[in-house]
């Protein structure tokens, strides 16, 4: 009910523009949404404190819905609290010895839960000023395989693992202790090796194999849109990885071809309403990297379309951040610093998916 009310309130705003104050507060759906959100959070608290344990699976999925609600409200900060609660619940279930069957109220529940934790914290940490990743951050252990009809983003698992590795490398570079020469060389070798591997990633093969493992029809028409989606994520991953590599070497690698390729893929995906809704993270990466005014205008147009399709306020915030980055460099504090670090200086930790 909270999701529905907030979506109705956001839908009253026609343009992807930041309003003076909260535009949604002008509509009755806004206070209704807050009321239902308060009830949902209160219910979660009561269930967690109940001496008679309730289904933890249901609580975890309820917390995921609150993350989706945060995307509708802003995409800033609150998602991290909900994700942290989910991770603690999963940890507690494992500690209690229930890892073999997390009550399995829905088929594939465990795989869905772990897969979404992995996805959200991996993409969320790319635009966060504080460390989000958990576990063996520098490993390339792939997340559990998830069929495409149970995923809501569609980023290939291998590329998610690469993004996760690049973010962990960035965190090491931005830490208070400078890396010595052997550490830097070893990290650079790992980053460049992964860049080569990601560049060789076969998007068509992934799309074909993914459709074979799902309930969707494996046709040429089905494979090609997924291939374009994977290609968009591949371009964005390479852009992100190259800027991490440049931070290690002090170079400024020209990436205009990758940005152009990414924008082209988004243009193609615009024809597919369902897959276009998966494209915010790569599109934002393209916006951060683009230096061409005509290209920026095209990216802005894509974001307008994304807002029309989703009505999520995190899209408006994405536009606001990009417009701040697109001003004259002399007007931006620490403009010489790469956006991989500057995003951490923007107020808030952003989930742009």
C-alpha positions in Angstrom: 0.0 0.0 0.0 2.9 2.4 0.7 4.5 1.6 -2.6 1.2 2.1 -4.4 0.4 5.4 -2.7 3.9 6.8 -3.3 3.7 5.8 -6.9 0.4 7.6 -7.3 1.8 10.7 -5.7 4.9 10.7 -7.9 2.7 10.1 -11.0 1.2 13.6 -10.5 4.6 15.1 -11.5 4.9 15.1 -15.3 8.5 16.2 -15.7 11.8 14.7 -14.5 12.6 17.9 -12.6 13.4 18.6 -9.0 10.6 20.6 -7.4 10.8 23.2 -4.7 10.2 21.1 -1.6 8.6 17.7 -2.0 6.2 17.9 -5.0 4.4 14.8 -3.8 3.3 16.4 -0.6 0.6 18.3 -2.5 -1.4 15.1 -3.0 -3.3 13.0 -0.5 -1.5 9.9 -1.7 1.7 11.3 0.0 0.4 11.2 3.6 -1.3 7.9 2.8 2.0 6.5 1.7 3.8 7.7 4.8 1.0 6.2 7.0 1.3 2.8 5.3 5.1 2.9 5.5 4.9 3.6 9.2 2.6 0.7 9.7 4.8 -1.6 7.7 7.9 -0.6 9.7 6.1 -0.9 13.0 4.9 -4.4 11.9 8.4 -5.4 11.1 9.7 -4.2 14.5 6.9 -6.1 16.3 7.6 -9.3 14.4 11.4 -9.0 15.1 10.7 -8.5 18.8 8.1 -11.2 19.1 9.2 -14.1 21.4 7.5 -16.5 19.0 9.5 -16.3 15.8 7.7 -15.4 12.7 8.7 -16.5 9.2 12.0 -14.8 8.6 11.6 -15.2 4.8 8.5 -13.0 4.9 10.3 -10.4 7.0 13.3 -10.4 4.6 11.0 -9.9 1.6 9.2 -7.1 3.4 12.5 -5.4 3.9 13.3 -5.7 0.2 10.0 -4.0 -0.5 11.1 -1.1 1.7 14.2 -0.8 -0.5 12.0 -0.5 -3.5 10.0 2.1 -1.7 13.2 4.1 -1.1 13.8 4.1 -4.9 10.4 5.7 -5.2 11.1 8.2 -2.5 14.7 9.2 -3.2 17.2 6.3 -3.6 19.3 7.9 -0.9 20.7 6.4 2.3 17.7 4.4 3.6 18.3 1.5 1.3 21.6 0.9 3.2 19.7 0.5 6.5 17.2 -1.9 5.0 20.0 -3.9 3.3 21.9 -4.1 6.6 18.9 -5.4 8.3 18.3 -8.0 5.6 21.9 -9.2 5.9 21.7 -9.5 9.6 18.5 -11.5 9.4 20.1 -13.9 6.9 23.2 -14.2 9.1 21.0 -15.0 12.1 19.2 -17.7 10.1 22.5 -19.2 9.2 23.7 -19.0 12.8 20.5 -20.7 14.0 21.3 -23.6 11.6 18.4 -22.9 9.2 20.6 -22.2 6.2 19.5 -25.5 4.5 15.9 -24.4 4.3 15.1 -20.8 5.1 11.5 -22.0 5.5 11.1 -22.0 1.7 7.8 -20.3 1.6 8.5 -19.5 -2.0 10.4 -21.8 -4.4 13.9 -20.5 -4.8 13.6 -18.1 -1.9 17.2 -18.5 -0.6 18.7 -18.0 -4.1 16.5 -14.9 -4.6 17.4 -13.4 -1.3 21.2 -13.9 -1.6 21.2 -12.8 -5.2 19.4 -9.5 -4.5 21.7 -8.8 -1.5 24.6 -9.3 -3.8 23.2 -7.1 -6.6 22.0 -4.2 -4.5 25.2 -3.9 -2.4 27.4 -4.3 -5.5 25.7 -1.6 -7.6 25.0 0.6 -4.5 28.6 0.8 -3.5 29.7 2.3 -6.8 28.0 5.6 -5.8 28.6 5.4 -2.1 31.1 7.4 0.0 31.4 4.7 2.6 32.2 1.1 2.4 29.2 -1.1 1.8 30.6 -4.4 0.5 30.7 -7.3 2.9 32.6 -10.6 2.8 35.6 -11.4 0.7 35.5 -8.1 -1.2 38.6 -8.7 -3.4 37.4 -12.2 -4.5 35.7 -12.9 -7.7 33.3 -15.5 -6.3 30.2 -15.3 -8.5 26.8 -14.9 -7.0 24.3 -17.7 -7.2 22.9 -18.1 -10.7 19.5 -16.6 -11.1 17.2 -17.2 -14.1 16.3 -14.0 -16.0 12.6 -14.3 -15.1 13.5 -14.0 -11.4 15.9 -11.1 -11.8 14.8 -7.4 -12.0 18.0 -5.8 -13.3 19.4 -8.3 -15.7 23.1 -7.6 -15.2 25.2 -10.6 -16.1 26.6 -12.3 -12.9 30.2 -12.1 -14.1 30.0 -8.4 -14.8 28.5 -7.9 -11.3 31.5 -9.7 -9.8 33.8 -7.4 -11.9 32.1 -4.3 -10.6 32.4 -5.6 -7.1 36.1 -6.2 -7.5 36.6 -2.7 -9.0 34.8 -1.1 -6.1 36.9 -2.9 -3.6 40.0 -1.7 -5.4 38.7 1.9 -5.3 38.1 1.6 -1.6 41.7 0.5 -1.1 42.9 3.5 -3.1 40.8 5.9 -1.1 41.8 4.6 2.3 43.8 6.6 4.8 46.9 4.4 4.3 48.6 4.9 0.9 49.5 1.7 -0.9 53.2 0.9 -1.2 54.7 0.0 -4.6 54.4 -3.8 -4.4 50.7 -3.5 -3.3 50.0 -1.0 -6.1 51.7 -3.1 -8.7 49.8 -6.3 -7.6 46.5 -4.4 -7.6 47.1 -2.9 -11.0 47.9 -6.3 -12.4 44.6 -7.7 -11.0 42.6 -4.7 -12.3 44.1 -4.8 -15.8 43.6 -8.6 -16.0 40.0 -8.3 -15.1 39.5 -5.5 -17.6 40.8 -7.8 -20.3 38.5 -10.6 -19.1 35.5 -8.3 -19.0 36.3 -7.0 -22.5 36.2 -10.5 -23.7 32.8 -11.3 -22.1 30.5 -12.7 -24.8 27.1 -11.0 -24.4 25.4 -13.1 -27.0 26.4 -16.3 -25.4 25.3 -15.1 -22.0 21.9 -14.0 -23.4 21.5 -17.4 -25.1 22.5 -19.4 -22.1 20.3 -17.3 -19.8 17.2 -17.8 -21.9 17.8 -21.6 -22.1 17.8 -21.7 -18.3 14.6 -19.7 -17.9 10.9 -20.2 -18.7 11.1 -17.5 -21.4 11.1 -18.5 -25.1 14.6 -18.7 -26.6 14.1 -17.0 -29.9 16.2 -14.6 -31.9 13.9 -11.8 -30.9 14.3 -12.9 -27.2 18.1 -13.2 -27.4 18.9 -9.9 -29.1 17.2 -7.6 -26.5 19.0 -9.4 -23.7 22.3 -9.2 -25.6 21.9 -5.4 -25.9 21.1 -5.2 -22.1 24.3 -7.2 -21.3 26.3 -5.1 -23.7 25.2 -1.9 -22.0 26.3 -3.3 -18.6 29.5 -4.5 -20.2 30.3 -1.0 -21.5 29.5 0.6 -18.1 31.6 -2.0 -16.3 34.6 -1.3 -18.6 34.2 2.4 -18.1 34.1 2.0 -14.3 37.0 -0.4 -14.4 39.2 1.8 -16.6 38.7 4.8 -14.2 39.8 2.6 -11.3 42.8 1.6 -13.4 43.6 5.3 -14.2 43.5 6.1 -10.5 46.3 3.5 -10.1 48.4 4.7 -13.0 47.7 8.4 -13.1 46.5 8.2 -16.7 43.4 9.6 -18.3 42.4 6.9 -20.8 40.1 8.1 -23.6 36.8 6.3 -23.2 34.5 8.2 -25.6 34.1 5.1 -27.8 32.8 3.1 -24.8 30.4 5.9 -23.8 29.1 6.2 -27.4 28.6 2.4 -27.6 26.7 2.5 -24.2 24.5 5.3 -25.3 23.7 3.4 -28.5 22.7 0.3 -26.6 20.4 2.4 -24.4 18.9 3.9 -27.5 18.1 0.4 -28.8 16.7 -0.7 -25.4 14.4 2.2 -25.3 12.1 0.2 -27.7 11.7 -2.5 -25.0 9.7 -1.1 -22.1 10.6 -4.0 -19.7 14.4 -4.0 -20.3 14.6 -0.2 -20.5 13.6 -0.1 -16.8 16.8 -2.1 -16.0 19.2 0.5 -17.5 19.5 3.3 -14.9 22.9 2.2 -13.5 24.7 2.0 -16.9 22.9 5.2 -18.1 24.2 7.1 -15.1 27.7 5.8 -15.7 27.5 7.1 -19.2 26.3 10.5 -17.9 29.2 10.8 -15.5 31.8 10.0 -18.2 30.3 11.9 -21.1 31.9 15.2 -22.1 29.9 15.8 -25.3 27.0 18.3 -25.0 24.9 16.6 -27.6 25.5 13.2 -26.0 24.6 14.7 -22.6 21.3 16.0 -24.0 20.6 12.5 -25.3 21.3 11.0 -21.9 19.1 13.6 -20.3 16.3 12.6 -22.7 16.7 8.9 -21.8 16.5 9.8 -18.1 13.2 11.7 -18.9 11.9 8.5 -20.5 13.1 6.4 -17.6 11.2 8.7 -15.2 8.0 8.4 -17.3 8.3 4.6 -17.2 9.1 4.2 -13.5 8.1 7.4 -11.5 11.0 6.8 -9.1 12.4 9.9 -7.5 15.9 8.4 -7.6 15.8 9.2 -11.3 15.2 12.9 -10.5 18.1 12.8 -8.1 20.3 11.1 -10.7 19.5 14.0 -13.1 20.3 16.6 -10.4 23.7 14.9 -9.6 24.6 14.7 -13.3 23.7 18.4 -14.0 25.9 19.3 -11.0 28.8 17.3 -12.6 28.2 18.8 -16.0 28.7 22.4 -15.0 32.0 24.2 -15.9 34.8 22.2 -14.2 36.2 25.4 -12.6 32.9 25.7 -10.6 33.1 22.2 -9.2 35.0 21.6 -6.0 37.9 19.2 -6.6 37.0 18.9 -10.3 40.4 17.3 -11.0 39.4 14.3 -9.0 37.8 11.4 -10.9 34.1 10.8 -10.6 34.8 7.4 -9.0 35.9 9.4 -5.9 33.8 12.5 -6.4 30.5 10.5 -6.2 31.5 9.7 -2.6 31.7 13.5 -1.9 28.1 14.0 -3.1 25.8 14.2 -0.1 24.2 10.8 0.4 24.8 7.2 -0.6 22.8 6.6 -3.8 21.1 3.5 -5.1 20.6 4.2 -8.8 19.0 1.1 -10.2 
